Amino acid sequence: MYTPPPTEFQAAVRRNSFNLCSAPHCGKSRVNIGKHCKAHHKVCGRYGHPHARPIKRPDVQWAREKVSDLFASNATHAGLVAATAWTRQWFAEALAAPSGTTHRDNLDLRIDLQRLDARGITADDILKEAVAFSIFTATNERAFPDTRSADYGMSRSILGLAPKAFEVGPRGTVLSARHYKTAALRTIGTTFRLTLAGFMASVRNAVEQESKKKEALRNALHAPFNAPASMYQALVAELPVAPQ
């Protein structure tokens, strides 16, 4: 029976399978033509790095509250107005991408963003989420092995405004896992980080200054009251003299 020779891709996959996963302390073989084993390849595709971890939404809630308060009190600020206008334009253009586009990344990005739009998520909500996650990233640098994993985290945080639900079959089997398109994960966070870098840095600085003011006020209220000696002397002088 004639067996056709392996294709160039099949030969490359076979050669790569003799190499070990590039993740530290992993001794498993690589899959396909990538640098990681099956497990680390899956984690890297979802979180941007083989050792990255998912960020839970409650962990970023404190940053969301600070950003919401700051935006509400500075609605007419020129920087906020410009960032809002850009985000609205970006969101509108991404949603308006032709459904028959031949570029797969544009189509995948459009699919995930359409879910946000269908659930009432606006461009303003996306901007707040992106800025809040940038503040979380700046204060939790050890949670992200590299910049790519931080960008993936921001993308997942934005897409998490309207989570993709599990699809369960008639027998209770999961038909599709709740994960987002690779193009959306790779594109959204990086785009916001590069385009709004200056604006995000200004917001982080404003939030930091506000936190320092509140901390200084708390310290002042808890500090012991040391009255000058002259005040005690004046009080003693005003005390009535007891009769002899």
C-alpha positions in Angstrom: 0.0 0.0 0.0 1.4 3.3 -1.1 2.0 5.8 1.7 2.5 9.4 0.6 5.5 11.2 2.0 4.9 13.6 4.8 4.3 17.2 3.8 6.8 19.9 4.8 4.5 21.0 7.6 4.1 17.4 9.0 7.9 17.0 8.9 8.3 20.3 10.8 5.8 19.2 13.4 7.6 15.9 13.9 11.0 17.6 14.2 9.6 20.0 16.7 8.1 17.2 18.8 11.6 16.2 19.8 12.2 19.6 21.5 11.1 20.3 25.0 8.6 23.0 26.0 10.3 26.4 26.5 8.3 27.1 29.7 10.7 26.9 32.7 10.8 23.6 34.5 8.6 21.9 31.9 9.9 18.7 30.5 7.1 17.9 28.0 7.4 17.8 24.3 6.2 20.7 22.1 3.1 20.5 20.0 2.6 21.6 16.4 5.4 24.1 15.5 5.1 26.2 18.6 7.4 26.6 21.5 5.2 25.1 24.2 3.6 21.8 25.2 -0.1 21.3 24.9 -0.9 22.6 28.4 1.3 25.7 28.2 0.2 26.4 24.6 -3.4 26.6 25.9 -2.6 28.9 28.7 -0.4 31.1 26.5 -3.3 31.4 23.9 -5.7 32.5 26.6 -3.6 34.8 28.8 -0.6 35.7 26.6 2.1 33.9 28.6 2.5 30.3 29.7 2.8 31.4 33.3 0.2 34.2 33.3 -2.9 33.8 35.5 -6.5 34.9 35.0 -7.4 38.2 36.8 -10.7 38.0 38.6 -13.1 40.9 38.0 -13.5 41.7 41.8 -9.8 42.3 42.0 -10.1 45.4 39.7 -13.3 46.8 41.3 -11.5 49.3 43.4 -9.8 50.8 40.3 -13.1 50.9 38.5 -14.7 53.0 41.3 -11.8 55.4 41.3 -11.9 55.9 37.6 -15.7 56.4 37.6 -15.4 59.0 40.3 -12.6 60.8 38.5 -14.3 60.8 35.1 -17.6 62.0 36.6 -15.9 65.0 38.3 -13.8 65.9 35.1 -16.3 65.3 32.4 -15.2 68.3 30.4 -11.5 67.7 30.7 -9.8 68.0 27.3 -7.8 64.7 27.7 -11.0 62.8 28.7 -13.0 64.3 25.8 -10.3 63.3 23.3 -9.9 59.8 24.7 -13.7 59.3 24.7 -13.9 60.5 21.1 -11.2 58.1 19.9 -12.7 55.2 21.8 -16.1 55.8 20.2 -14.6 56.1 16.8 -12.6 52.9 17.3 -15.6 51.0 18.5 -17.8 52.2 15.7 -15.3 51.3 13.0 -14.7 47.8 14.5 -18.4 47.1 14.5 -18.8 48.4 11.0 -16.2 46.0 9.5 -17.8 44.3 6.5 -19.3 40.9 7.4 -17.7 39.4 4.3 -14.2 40.7 5.0 -11.5 38.3 3.9 -9.3 39.3 6.9 -10.0 36.7 9.6 -8.6 38.9 12.4 -11.0 41.7 11.6 -14.0 39.3 11.5 -13.1 37.7 14.8 -12.6 41.0 16.5 -16.0 42.2 15.1 -17.7 39.0 16.5 -16.5 39.6 20.1 -17.3 43.4 20.0 -20.7 42.8 18.5 -21.5 40.8 21.7 -20.6 43.8 23.8 -22.7 46.1 21.7 -25.7 43.7 21.8 -25.6 43.7 25.6 -25.6 47.5 25.9 -21.9 48.0 26.5 -20.9 51.5 25.2 -17.5 52.9 24.2 -17.5 54.9 27.4 -17.8 51.7 29.4 -14.9 50.2 27.4 -12.7 53.3 28.1 -13.4 53.1 31.8 -12.6 49.4 31.9 -9.3 49.9 30.0 -8.1 52.7 32.2 -9.1 50.9 35.4 -7.2 47.8 34.3 -4.1 49.9 33.5 -4.2 51.2 37.1 -4.5 47.7 38.4 -1.6 46.6 36.2 0.6 49.4 37.4 0.0 48.5 41.1 0.3 44.7 40.5 3.2 44.3 38.1 4.2 40.9 39.5 0.8 39.5 38.3 2.0 39.8 34.7 5.1 38.1 33.4 5.5 40.5 30.5 3.7 43.3 28.5 1.9 40.8 26.3 0.2 39.1 29.2 -0.8 42.5 30.5 -2.3 43.4 27.1 -4.2 40.1 27.1 -5.5 40.8 30.6 -6.8 44.2 29.5 -8.5 42.6 26.5 -10.1 39.9 28.7 -11.2 42.6 31.2 -12.9 44.6 28.4 -14.5 41.5 26.8 -15.6 40.5 30.3 -18.0 43.4 30.4 -20.3 41.0 28.5 -18.9 37.5 29.3 -19.3 34.8 26.7 -21.5 32.1 28.3 -20.9 28.4 28.1 -23.0 26.5 25.6 -24.3 23.3 27.1 -25.7 20.4 25.1 -28.9 18.4 25.8 -27.0 15.9 27.9 -25.1 18.5 30.0 -22.0 18.4 27.9 -20.1 21.6 27.1 -20.3 22.3 23.4 -17.9 25.3 23.5 -15.8 26.7 26.2 -16.1 30.3 27.3 -13.0 31.8 25.6 -12.6 34.8 23.4 -11.2 35.1 19.9 -7.4 35.2 19.6 -7.6 38.3 17.4 -9.6 40.2 20.1 -7.2 39.2 22.8 -4.2 40.1 20.8 -5.6 43.4 19.4 -7.7 45.3 22.0 -5.3 45.6 24.9 -2.3 46.4 22.7 -4.3 49.1 20.8 -5.5 50.8 23.9 -2.1 50.7 25.6 -0.2 52.2 22.6 -2.9 54.7 21.6 -3.9 56.1 25.0 -0.6 55.6 26.8 -0.3 59.3 27.8 -3.9 59.6 28.9 -3.7 56.5 31.0 -0.5 57.7 32.7 -2.2 61.0 33.6 -5.2 59.2 35.1 -2.9 56.9 37.1 -1.0 59.9 38.4 -4.3 61.7 39.3 -5.5 58.6 41.2 -2.2 58.2 43.0 -2.2 61.8 44.1 -5.8 61.5 45.3 -4.9 58.4 47.3 -1.9 60.3 48.8 -4.1 63.2 49.9 -6.6 60.8 51.6 -3.8 58.9 53.3 -2.3 62.2 54.6 -5.7 63.2 56.0 -6.1 59.9 57.7 -2.6 60.1 59.2 -3.3 63.6 60.4 -6.6 62.6 62.1 -4.9 59.6 63.9 -1.8 61.6 65.0 -1.6 62.5 68.7 -2.5 66.0 69.6 0.5 67.8 71.1 -0.6 71.2 72.4 2.1 73.8 73.0 3.1 74.6 76.6 1.8 78.1 76.4 -1.7 76.7 75.9 -1.5 74.7 79.1 -0.1 77.8 81.0 -3.1 79.9 79.8 -5.5 77.2 80.9 -4.0 76.9 84.3 -4.0 80.7 84.8 -7.8 80.7 84.1 -8.6 78.0 86.6 -10.4 79.3 89.8 -8.2 79.4 92.9 -9.5 77.2 95.6 -10.4 79.0 98.9 -7.9 78.5 101.7 
